[in-house]
Amino acid sequence: MSAKASKTYPKKIDVTASKKGISLMNNRCHYNAVNAVKTGLAVAVVECVMIGGDDCTAHYINLLENGEYVDFTLGWAWSGGDYRLVRYVHEDDYDSIDKKLGALKANLASGFICKRHEWLGIDKWDLS
C-alpha cells in the first residue's frame, strides 16, 4: 500500500508537533483538524496520507497562518514522518469529514481487497 500511496501522492510536506497545546493522541484526526480551524488554532484542514514502512494511513492535519503544517492529533509521535499531501479540505466538506476520511481509506485500500478478505471477514477499514 505504501508504494501506491507514494506514487499517487508524491508531494511530501514537513509537519511539526503542535506548539499551541497538547497533542490529542486519539483516533479522531479528522474531527480534531476541523475543530482546530473552527476554534481559530489553524487556518486550513489538510487531507494527507502518512507512510511508514510498507503501510500507510489516511490522516488529517492543519495548516497554520504562518504556513507551517501541524499535527494536533499525533504531535511529536510522527513529527518528521513521511506525510504526503492529498488536498486542502474545503470548508463545505467539514460537515461530512467522516465520509471524506472513509473515501480516502477506500481509495488507499482499492486493489488490496479481494474475495479472500471477504471470506475472512476483513473489510477495507481493517486494511487502512
N, C-alpha and C positions, 0 to 999 in steps of 0.2 A: 504494500500500500504506500510506503514512503516514496518509492521510485515514481509511482503515478502522481503523487502529490507534488513532488519536486518538479516534475515535468509540467504539470498543469499550472502550478503556481510558482513561477521562478523568482518573483521579486521578494528578496529577503528584507525583513525590517528589524531594526535594532530596538529591542524592548527592554525597559528598565523596571526595577522594582518601584513601587509607589513610595513617594516621599510625603504624600499627603494623608497618610493613615495606614492602618494595619491591613495587610492582605487578608482577604476573607477565607481563603483556603477551603472553598466549598465547591460543589458541582453545579453552580448556577452562574457561570461566567456571562451568559447572555443577559440575564437579569441584572447582574452586577454592573455590566457595561452600560446598559440603558439607564440604570439608576444614577450612575456617575455623571452622565450628561444631564439628566433631569434635575439633579441637585447642584449643578454648576462646578463639579470637580473636573470635568472634561468637556471638550467641545465636539467630539465625534465618537461614534461606536465603530470599531473596525472588526470586520469578519476576517479570520485568518485560520491557517492550519499550523499546527506545531508538529515538527518532525523529530523523532527520536529513534535512532537505530532503524529497524525495519518497520516501525509503526508510525502512525500519525493520528492526530485527532483534530476535530473541529474545535475552534475556540473563539472567544470574543474578548477584545481588549479595548483600550481607549487611546484617543489622540488628545494631548493637552494643547492649550493655547500656544505654547512655545514651540510646537512641532514635535515634541517628544512623545513616543509611544510608551504607554504604561499598562501593566497588567495588575489590576486591582484584585484579581482572584488568586493568582498563584504567586505574585510578587517575586521575592528573591529565589524561590524554588526553581524557577525557569528563567531567571534573568540571564541573558546571554545565549539562550537556547535558539534553536532554528525555527523562527516564526516566519511564515510566508503570507503575504498579503493576498486576500481573496477580493475584498471590496470594502469601500466605506459604506456603512449602512445608512440609508435614507431614513429620516425621522418618520416617514409614513410606515416604515416596516417595524417600528418599535412595538406596536401593539400585537404583532404576530411574530415576534422574535423567536419564540419557541418553534414555530413552523419553519422559520428560516434555518435554524440550527438543524432541525430534522432533515431538511432538504440538502444541506451541505453534507451531513453524515451519510445520507443515502447516496449522494454523488461520490463521496470518497469510497464507499463500500461497493459501488457498482462494479461488476466484473469479478467480485470476490465472493458473491453469494451464489450458491448452486443448490441443486436438489439435495445433495448430501447434507448441507447445512440445515435445510428444512426438515429432513428426516431426524436429525439430531436435536432439533428444537432450538437451533441457533438462528437468531434473526440479525438483520443489518445493524441493530443498535448494539449488539454484543461485539461486533467487529470494528466498531469505530470509537 
